[in-house]
Amino acid sequence: MNPRTTTRLAATFAAVALPFALTACGSDGDSGTNASDSTSSSESMTSESSEGMEGDDAMTASAPFGDGCAAVPEDGKGSFDGMAEDPVATAAGNNPALSTLVGAVKKAELASTLDSAEDITVFAPTNDAFDAMDPATLDKAMNDPKGLLSTVLTHHVVEGRLAPEDLAGTHSTLAGDEVTVEGSDEDFTVGDAQVVCGNVQTANATVYIIDGVLMPTAK
């Protein structure tokens, strides 16, 4: 075959084949991009779903529990949301169910100490718990604010925020002694007192409202 004819045929073949090659490449590229987009979208949806589930679990885990929670105001500074914004002594002062405790804390001049503490757990007796105390014992404590009253109150405070799953056990108190918690899930006793509203959050403390006043063991 004439060399010139061969050259013309080769050129013609290349010109015809080139568009098909470009189309095939373009098709492969689009397919890869779509697959990548699909994978990315799937991963994003899975991630968002997991985050949503974790958020739901976190809200459930942090919720207060117990029949006594019904006595906590539904809104305002004394509500669960309101208490979460203030340090513990201030937060308790806004909750009418804890007014006797707060009065004792102020008398012992412990309010600023508790408000400035970092990460503590407080077992907070209700007003009814103080009413149920032996009057002579209560009077003795109230008449000795820097001594017996201070010791009784700090016996209700433990260092560190105790979540419900960490609550059972023996814990050191700010009074220098120990307090023992028994139970699990949403059923706990602290000494002879029952937790009636647990896992209440304040700005610097986790509070467990109890139906009895804890008396430290005499040394």
C-alpha positions as CSV (number, residue, x, y, z in Angstrom):
1,M,0.0,0.0,0.0
2,N,1.2,3.5,-0.8
3,P,2.8,5.1,2.4
4,R,0.8,8.3,2.0
5,T,-2.5,6.2,1.9
6,T,-1.4,4.4,5.0
7,T,-0.7,7.6,6.8
8,R,-4.1,9.1,5.9
9,L,-5.9,5.9,7.1
10,A,-4.1,6.0,10.5
11,A,-5.0,9.7,10.9
12,T,-8.7,9.0,10.1
13,F,-8.8,6.1,12.5
14,A,-7.4,8.2,15.3
15,A,-9.8,11.0,14.7
16,V,-12.8,8.6,14.8
17,A,-11.6,6.7,17.9
18,L,-10.6,9.8,20.0
19,P,-14.2,11.0,20.8
20,F,-15.2,7.5,21.9
21,A,-12.2,7.3,24.2
22,L,-12.9,10.7,25.7
23,T,-16.6,9.7,26.3
24,A,-15.6,6.5,28.0
25,C,-13.1,8.4,30.3
26,G,-15.8,10.9,31.1
27,S,-18.3,8.2,31.9
28,D,-15.8,6.4,34.2
29,G,-15.0,9.7,36.0
30,D,-18.7,10.5,36.6
31,S,-19.3,7.0,37.9
32,G,-16.4,7.4,40.4
33,T,-17.6,10.8,41.5
34,N,-21.2,9.5,42.1
35,A,-19.9,6.6,44.1
36,S,-17.8,8.8,46.2
37,D,-20.7,11.2,46.8
38,S,-22.9,8.3,47.7
39,T,-20.4,6.9,50.2
40,S,-19.9,10.4,51.7
41,S,-23.6,10.9,52.1
42,S,-24.1,7.5,53.7
43,E,-21.2,8.1,56.2
44,S,-22.7,11.5,57.0
45,M,-26.2,10.1,57.7
46,T,-24.7,7.3,59.9
47,S,-22.6,9.9,61.8
48,E,-25.7,12.1,62.3
49,S,-27.7,9.2,63.4
50,S,-25.1,8.1,66.0
51,E,-24.7,11.6,67.3
52,G,-28.5,11.8,67.7
53,M,-28.6,8.5,69.6
54,E,-25.7,9.6,71.9
55,G,-27.5,12.9,72.6
56,D,-30.6,11.0,73.6
57,D,-28.6,8.7,75.8
58,A,-26.9,11.6,77.4
59,M,-30.1,13.4,78.2
60,T,-31.6,10.2,79.7
61,A,-28.5,9.6,81.8
62,S,-28.5,13.2,83.2
63,A,-32.2,13.4,84.1
64,P,-33.1,13.7,87.8
65,F,-35.0,10.7,89.2
66,G,-37.3,9.9,92.2
67,D,-40.8,10.6,93.5
68,G,-39.5,13.6,95.5
69,C,-38.7,15.4,92.3
70,A,-42.3,16.4,92.1
71,A,-41.7,18.9,94.9
72,V,-39.2,20.8,92.7
73,P,-40.7,23.8,91.0
74,E,-41.3,23.3,87.2
75,D,-39.8,26.7,86.3
76,G,-37.9,29.6,87.6
77,K,-34.6,29.7,89.6
78,G,-35.7,26.8,91.8
79,S,-36.4,24.4,88.9
80,F,-34.0,21.9,87.6
81,D,-33.0,24.2,84.8
82,G,-32.7,27.1,87.1
83,M,-30.6,25.2,89.7
84,A,-28.2,24.1,87.0
85,E,-27.2,27.7,86.4
86,D,-26.1,28.5,90.0
87,P,-23.6,27.1,92.4
88,V,-25.0,24.6,95.0
89,A,-25.8,26.8,98.0
90,T,-27.4,29.5,95.9
91,A,-29.3,26.9,93.8
92,A,-30.6,25.2,97.0
93,G,-31.7,28.6,98.3
94,N,-34.0,29.0,95.3
95,N,-35.7,25.6,96.0
96,P,-38.4,25.9,98.7
97,A,-38.1,22.2,99.5
98,L,-34.6,22.9,100.9
99,S,-35.1,26.1,102.8
100,T,-34.3,24.6,106.3
101,L,-31.0,23.2,105.0
102,V,-30.1,26.5,103.4
103,G,-30.9,28.3,106.7
104,A,-28.5,26.0,108.5
105,V,-25.8,26.4,105.9
106,K,-26.0,30.2,106.2
107,K,-26.0,30.0,110.0
108,A,-22.8,27.9,109.9
109,E,-21.3,30.3,107.4
110,L,-20.7,27.6,104.8
111,A,-22.6,29.1,101.9
112,S,-19.6,30.7,100.2
113,T,-17.5,27.6,100.9
114,L,-20.0,25.4,99.1
115,D,-20.6,27.8,96.3
116,S,-16.8,28.2,95.6
117,A,-16.1,24.4,95.8
118,E,-15.3,22.6,92.5
119,D,-17.1,19.4,91.6
120,I,-18.8,18.1,94.8
121,T,-21.7,15.8,95.6
122,V,-24.2,17.0,98.2
123,F,-26.8,14.9,100.0
124,A,-29.5,17.5,100.8
125,P,-32.1,16.8,103.5
126,T,-35.6,18.1,102.8
127,N,-37.4,20.4,105.2
128,D,-39.4,17.3,106.4
129,A,-36.2,15.6,107.2
130,F,-35.2,18.4,109.6
131,D,-38.7,18.4,111.1
132,A,-38.3,14.7,111.9
133,M,-35.1,15.2,113.9
134,D,-35.1,15.0,117.6
135,P,-35.7,18.6,118.7
136,A,-33.0,18.6,121.3
137,T,-30.4,17.4,118.8
138,L,-31.5,20.0,116.3
139,D,-31.3,22.8,118.9
140,K,-27.9,21.6,120.1
141,A,-26.6,21.8,116.5
142,M,-28.2,25.1,115.7
143,N,-26.7,26.6,118.9
144,D,-23.2,25.5,117.9
145,P,-22.9,26.7,114.3
146,K,-19.1,26.6,114.0
147,G,-18.9,23.3,115.8
148,L,-21.6,20.6,115.7
149,L,-23.7,22.2,113.0
150,S,-20.8,22.7,110.7
151,T,-19.7,19.1,111.2
152,V,-23.2,17.7,110.5
153,L,-23.5,19.8,107.3
154,T,-20.1,18.9,105.9
155,H,-20.9,15.2,106.6
156,H,-23.4,15.6,103.8
157,V,-20.8,16.7,101.2
158,V,-18.5,14.5,99.2
159,E,-15.7,15.5,96.9
160,G,-16.3,14.9,93.2
161,R,-19.5,14.7,91.2
162,L,-21.0,11.2,91.7
163,A,-23.2,10.0,88.9
164,P,-25.8,7.4,89.8
165,E,-23.7,4.6,88.5
166,D,-20.9,5.6,90.8
167,L,-23.0,6.4,93.8
168,A,-23.0,3.1,95.7
169,G,-20.0,2.7,98.0
170,T,-18.2,4.4,100.8
171,H,-17.1,8.0,100.3
172,S,-15.0,10.4,102.2
173,T,-16.9,13.6,103.3
174,L,-15.7,17.1,103.9
175,A,-16.2,16.5,107.6
176,G,-13.2,14.1,107.5
177,D,-15.3,11.0,108.0
178,E,-17.2,8.6,105.6
179,V,-20.7,8.1,104.3
180,T,-22.0,4.8,102.8
181,V,-24.5,4.6,100.0
182,E,-26.3,1.4,99.0
183,G,-28.5,0.6,96.1
184,S,-28.5,0.8,92.3
185,D,-30.4,2.3,89.3
186,E,-32.8,4.8,90.9
187,D,-33.1,3.2,94.4
188,F,-30.5,4.4,96.9
189,T,-30.1,4.8,100.6
190,V,-27.5,7.0,102.3
191,G,-27.1,5.7,105.8
192,D,-30.7,5.5,107.1
193,A,-32.0,8.1,104.6
194,Q,-33.6,7.4,101.2
195,V,-32.8,9.3,98.1
196,V,-36.1,10.9,97.0
197,C,-34.8,13.0,94.1
198,G,-31.4,12.1,92.7
199,N,-29.0,13.4,90.1
200,V,-30.0,17.1,90.4
201,Q,-27.4,19.3,88.7
202,T,-26.1,22.6,89.9
203,A,-23.2,24.7,88.4
204,N,-20.6,23.0,90.7
205,A,-22.3,20.0,92.3
206,T,-24.5,17.0,91.8
207,V,-27.3,16.9,94.4
208,Y,-29.2,13.9,95.9
209,I,-32.2,15.1,97.9
210,I,-32.7,12.8,100.9
211,D,-35.5,12.3,103.4
212,G,-33.3,12.2,106.5
213,V,-30.5,14.1,108.2
214,L,-27.2,12.3,108.3
215,M,-25.5,12.3,111.7
216,P,-21.8,11.8,111.8
217,T,-20.5,9.0,114.0
218,A,-19.1,10.4,117.2
219,K,-15.3,10.2,117.4
